[in-house]
Amino acid sequence: MALVRCWAVGIVVLVVSEYVQMSLVYGPFVGPRGVGSFGAALALVHLPNLVCVVLATWAAARVHPEPWRRMPGRHLAAACAAPAAAQVLLLSLRPGVLEPAGPALWMSTGVLLAGCAVGLLLDRLVWTS
């Protein structure tokens, strides 16, 4: 039951933060035509996505209770399952992103890995202090 609670918190935080990102950043600045350059994609899509993944991972990790929190594999599954599931859902809904040579696949995977790592690090820093 503890894992389900963590996953639910991660999903809610991810959905809310992605909605805020889409409303405040993506909608007004990117628009339907998309971004024109790598720098614009990085600043307007990938960095805001990184913040969303960090927040979701951190929130899920924060609600993971003791004693399971001390088990690294279980804590990793509790904290990172929601962002990883969102990544799988994104890739299944947009098969064009699955092109292995495409930068979108590699950037979104990098954002997922970096976001989960930073979220877990924030959790560790706050938990130990």
Secondary structure, DSSP 8 states (H G I E B T S, - for coil): -HHHHHHHHHHHHHHHHHHHHIIIIIIIII-TT--SSHHHHIIIIIHHHHHHHHHHHHHHHHT--TTGGG-HHHHHHHHHHHHHHHHHHHHHH-GGGG-TT-HHHHHHHHHHHHHHHHHHHHHHHHHH-
